[in-house]
Amino acid sequence: MPERICVVGAGAIGGLFAAHLAQDLGLEVWVFDPAQEHVDAINRNGLRVTGAVELTGRVRGRTDPSEIPDCALGIIATKGTVTEAAISSTARIFGAAAVCSVQNGIGNEEVIADYVPRVIRGVTLPAGQVVEPGVIRMIGAGPTWIGPFEPRPATSEEIERLAGWLNGTGLETRARADARGAQWTKLLFNACTNPLCALTGLTHGQLCDYAPTSDLVDALLREGRAVADALGLELEEDPADLVYSAAKANYSHRPSMLQDVAARRSTEIATLNGGIVAVADEVGMKVPLHRAMVDLIRGVERSWSES
């Protein structure tokens, strides 16, 4: 009998994971997503990925988590703004399972750990977007890192098993004894670009091409990296290299926070720059630029209710 895995959130990242995992015929892949039209298309035509790769995964989608059977492993791929709602509504599925977060920022694993027995810390570099119901366009490739969430860790066997499934279906995944360095690598990448794009309306490439905003990117990187250094973390890659290589490769990319602000949706500022501010406060460091990003984005969000 195939092993079951459930991906919570079948948007850009969750869709990429679910469609790839469905290439393994030994897995029964379920997704939970509240978007009825998206789920209907997935059940009708499969979950299709275009762009950097072309594939279709036969996935079982549901908008009601009570219709999903117990699963051996889970992946949470929602925005950080809905982590609590997502895991609280699906926790029954993972009563005896380990659950991996592949979400942006920091702080999501702590929320998930309140509901499930074991947690995997994860971070992923591939990017994508839902272009129509049931179809994800993969914009950029890159590795995924997974490791134990220290306060409530998954077993090494569970981590290796998930890494094996992902590697076997085309998503490069690196299992680590400590995935915090990888998590902070992407955290710094996102925190120094997403809010600036959201505030200016510039694409990732335009942001890095314009000297005044490029200087701000560099200053945010330095400030955030100092916090990572204070924690004793060894980053997987130089986040500055990731920022500027992505600016060339995907010049016209509109980061998720820019898309959220344009649509007047709540942003992930709390788990990005807000996460850095919270850790800086814990270790007694000052991060005025990251704090300013939080305050400015919160001001933008506040303006929607004031207008």
Buried (B, 14 or more C-beta within 10 A) or exposed (E): EEBBBBBBBBBBBBBBBBBBBBBBEEBBBBBBBBBEEBBBBBBEEBBBBBBBBEBBBBBBBBBEBEEBEEBBBBBBBBBBBBBBEBBBBBBEBBEEBBBBBBBBBBBBBBBBBEBBEBBBBBBBBBBBBBEEBBBBBBBBBBBBBBBBBEEBBBEEEBBEBBBEBBBBBBBBBBBBEBBBBBBBBBBBBBBBBBBBBBBBEBBBBBBBBBEEBBEBBBBBBEBBBBBBEBEEBEBBBBBBEBBBBBBEEBEEBBBBBBBBBEEEBBBBBBBBBBBBBBBBEEEEBEBEBBBBBBEBBBEBBEEEEEE
